[in-house]
Amino acid sequence: MEAVRDRQNLDKVERGIEEALRNFAGGEANGSELREITAGERIDKIGNMSARAIVEASEMTAKDIEEAGQAAVDIAADIMKEAQQLAAELRANGKKMRDHLQEFAVLAKKVSTAMRDTRADVLKVHEDPFPTFPPQ
């Protein structure tokens, strides 16, 4: 899109310069007789027309550059928001995993203790061939 606008701006500059050169050479677009114009007036006219066209092209290009910069800033802001959301979700998931692992550790300790106690009870029964029930 910018390339098309830049090309259009350059075309305007070219047309302005061509028109100024035609005027400088003495050819009016409407074919009427020309009044006597000094070389200085013609040079001023060419310079003014060229300067105006260059300023317009520069202004449009500058505006395009600013818009492109703003678009980059907007995109970066969107990326930052998404990154913050992903980071928050990752933190939440990390906390959930921590909680589950802590619950698992407590459960594993309970199972381990229960198995150790059961083993001790079983071994105790085998040591005393005539145990008293319930074991004391």
Phi, psi and chi 1 to 4 in degrees:
 res  aa     phi    psi   chi1   chi2   chi3   chi4
   1 MET       -  -43.9 -175.5   70.4  169.1      -
   2 GLU   -66.2  -38.1  -70.4  178.7   40.3      -
   3 ALA   -62.7  -38.1      -      -      -      -
   4 VAL   -65.3  -44.6  171.0      -      -      -
   5 ARG   -64.9  -40.9 -103.0 -167.3  -77.6 -162.3
   6 ASP   -62.6  -41.6  -70.5  -16.1      -      -
   7 ARG   -64.8  -40.1 -177.0   64.4 -154.4  161.8
   8 GLN   -63.0  -40.5  -70.5  171.5  -15.8      -
   9 ASN   -64.1  -42.9  -68.6  -22.0      -      -
  10 LEU   -64.9  -37.5  -70.6  174.7      -      -
  11 ASP   -61.7  -40.9  -71.0  -16.7      -      -
  12 LYS   -62.1  -42.3  -74.9 -179.9 -176.4  178.9
  13 VAL   -62.0  -45.8  170.5      -      -      -
  14 GLU   -60.4  -45.7  -73.6  177.1    7.9      -
  15 ARG   -62.3  -40.3  -76.9 -168.2  -59.7  -89.2
  16 GLY   -63.0  -42.5      -      -      -      -
  17 ILE   -67.6  -43.2  -68.3  171.3      -      -
  18 GLU   -60.6  -43.8  -72.4  171.7   -1.9      -
  19 GLU   -63.3  -42.1 -177.6 -179.3  -28.1      -
  20 ALA   -63.5  -39.9      -      -      -      -
  21 LEU   -66.4  -40.4  -70.5  172.8      -      -
  22 ARG   -61.3  -44.9  -85.0 -166.0  -58.4  -83.5
  23 ASN   -62.7  -39.7  -68.1  -20.0      -      -
  24 PHE   -64.0  -38.2 -177.9   73.4      -      -
  25 ALA   -76.9  -11.5      -      -      -      -
  26 GLY   105.3    7.0      -      -      -      -
  27 GLY  -101.4  108.1      -      -      -      -
  28 GLU   -83.4  149.7  -79.2  -74.7  -31.5      -
  29 ALA   -67.3  -31.5      -      -      -      -
  30 ASN   -90.7   -2.3   60.8   10.8      -      -
  31 GLY    77.7    5.3      -      -      -      -
  32 SER   -76.7  166.1   64.7      -      -      -
  33 GLU   -70.4  146.1  -74.4 -170.3   32.2      -
  34 LEU   -95.3  144.1  -65.8  176.1      -      -
  35 ARG   -80.8  164.9   64.3  174.5 -177.3   89.0
  36 GLU   -69.5  119.6  -75.7  -65.4  -40.4      -
  37 ILE  -118.8  134.3  -60.8  176.7      -      -
  38 THR   -76.2  159.1   64.5      -      -      -
  39 ALA   -60.2  -36.3      -      -      -      -
  40 GLY   -62.7  -41.2      -      -      -      -
  41 GLU   -65.1  -40.6  -70.3  174.1  -36.9      -
  42 ARG   -64.7  -43.2  -70.8 -179.0 -179.1  165.4
  43 ILE   -63.4  -41.9  -69.7  171.7      -      -
  44 ASP   -60.7  -42.8  -75.5  -15.9      -      -
  45 LYS   -63.8  -44.9 -172.1  173.3 -178.2 -179.8
  46 ILE   -61.9  -45.6  -69.7  171.0      -      -
  47 GLY   -61.9  -43.4      -      -      -      -
  48 ASN   -65.5  -43.8  -70.4  -24.8      -      -
  49 MET   -65.5  -43.6  -69.8  176.4   66.1      -
  50 SER   -64.7  -43.1  -62.3      -      -      -
  51 ALA   -62.3  -43.1      -      -      -      -
  52 ARG   -61.8  -45.2 -168.1  173.5  -26.1  119.1
  53 ALA   -64.8  -40.0      -      -      -      -
  54 ILE   -67.1  -41.3  -71.1  169.8      -      -
  55 VAL   -63.1  -43.8  166.4      -      -      -
  56 GLU   -62.2  -45.6  -73.0  175.7   10.0      -
  57 ALA   -63.5  -42.6      -      -      -      -
  58 SER   -63.6  -42.0  -63.0      -      -      -
  59 GLU   -63.6  -43.3 -173.8   60.0   35.9      -
  60 MET   -65.4  -42.0  -67.9  178.7  115.7      -
  61 THR   -65.2  -41.9  -57.0      -      -      -
  62 ALA   -60.9  -41.1      -      -      -      -
  63 LYS   -63.5  -42.3 -176.5  179.1  176.3 -168.7
  64 ASP   -61.5  -40.3  -70.4  -15.7      -      -
  65 ILE   -65.1  -43.3  -70.1  169.2      -      -
  66 GLU   -62.4  -42.6  -71.7  172.9  -20.6      -
  67 GLU   -64.0  -39.5  -71.5  174.1   -2.6      -
  68 ALA   -65.0  -40.5      -      -      -      -
  69 GLY   -63.2  -42.2      -      -      -      -
  70 GLN   -65.7  -39.1 -174.9   60.4   50.0      -
  71 ALA   -61.7  -40.7      -      -      -      -
  72 ALA   -63.5  -41.1      -      -      -      -
  73 VAL   -64.4  -42.9  167.7      -      -      -
  74 ASP   -62.4  -43.4  -66.2  -15.9      -      -
  75 ILE   -63.9  -43.4  -70.3  168.5      -      -
  76 ALA   -61.3  -39.3      -      -      -      -
  77 ALA   -63.7  -40.8      -      -      -      -
  78 ASP   -64.2  -41.2  -70.4  -16.6      -      -
  79 ILE   -64.2  -40.7  -70.3  170.4      -      -
  80 MET   -63.3  -43.2 -174.2   61.1 -171.4      -
  81 LYS   -60.2  -44.4  -74.3  178.2 -170.2  173.8
  82 GLU   -65.1  -40.6 -173.1  173.6  -22.3      -
  83 ALA   -63.2  -41.1      -      -      -      -
  84 GLN   -64.6  -39.3  -71.1  170.9  -26.1      -
  85 GLN   -65.5  -44.3 -179.1 -179.2   -1.1      -
  86 LEU   -62.8  -41.0  -70.1  171.5      -      -
  87 ALA   -63.0  -42.6      -      -      -      -
  88 ALA   -63.5  -42.3      -      -      -      -
  89 GLU   -64.4  -40.4  -69.7  172.8    5.7      -
  90 LEU   -64.0  -43.2 -178.9   60.5      -      -
  91 ARG   -60.1  -44.8  -75.8 -175.3 -174.8  101.3
  92 ALA   -62.4  -43.4      -      -      -      -
  93 ASN   -66.0  -37.4  -72.7  -23.0      -      -
  94 GLY   -62.0  -41.3      -      -      -      -
  95 LYS   -65.6  -40.1  -72.3  176.7 -177.1  175.8
  96 LYS   -62.9  -43.9  -75.3  179.7 -174.5  176.7
  97 MET   -63.1  -41.7  -75.0 -169.1  -74.7      -
  98 ARG   -58.4  -46.8  177.6 -160.0   62.4 -159.0
  99 ASP   -61.5  -43.7  -66.3  -16.4      -      -
 100 HIS   -64.9  -40.1  -71.4  -53.4      -      -
 101 LEU   -66.9  -36.9  -73.2  171.6      -      -
 102 GLN   -65.2  -42.0  -73.1  173.7  -19.8      -
 103 GLU   -62.7  -41.1  -72.0  175.0   18.4      -
 104 PHE   -64.0  -40.7  176.0   76.6      -      -
 105 ALA   -63.2  -42.0      -      -      -      -
 106 VAL   -63.6  -45.9  168.2      -      -      -
 107 LEU   -63.1  -43.2 -178.3   61.7      -      -
 108 ALA   -62.3  -38.1      -      -      -      -
 109 LYS   -65.4  -41.8 -173.1  175.0 -179.4  179.9
 110 LYS   -62.9  -44.5  -74.2 -179.8 -177.6  177.8
 111 VAL   -63.5  -43.7  168.2      -      -      -
 112 SER   -61.5  -44.9  173.7      -      -      -
 113 THR   -63.9  -43.6  -57.5      -      -      -
 114 ALA   -63.1  -41.6      -      -      -      -
 115 MET   -66.8  -40.4  -71.9  178.4   66.7      -
 116 ARG   -62.9  -44.1 -165.1  172.3  -25.5  131.0
 117 ASP   -64.0  -42.1  -68.5  -13.4      -      -
 118 THR   -63.4  -44.2  -58.2      -      -      -
 119 ARG   -61.1  -44.2 -177.8  175.8 -177.0  -91.3
 120 ALA   -62.0  -41.0      -      -      -      -
 121 ASP   -64.4  -41.8  -72.0  -14.6      -      -
 122 VAL   -65.5  -45.2  167.5      -      -      -
 123 LEU   -64.6  -35.1  -70.0  176.7      -      -
 124 LYS   -65.3  -39.5 -168.1  175.6 -177.6 -176.8
 125 VAL   -64.2  -39.4  168.6      -      -      -
 126 HIS   -73.0  -25.4  -73.6  -70.7      -      -
 127 GLU   -74.8  -37.2  -71.1  173.7    2.9      -
 128 ASP  -104.0  106.0 -174.5    5.9      -      -
 129 PRO   -66.0  -18.6   11.4  -14.1      -      -
 130 PHE  -125.4   71.6  -55.6  104.7      -      -
 131 PRO   -73.4  157.7   26.9  -31.3      -      -
 132 THR   -96.7  134.1    3.1      -      -      -
 133 PHE  -105.9  144.4  -74.2   97.6      -      -
 134 PRO   -69.4  151.7   23.2  -26.0      -      -
 135 PRO   -60.4  143.4   -1.2    3.0      -      -
 136 GLN  -108.9      -  -62.2  173.7    2.0      -
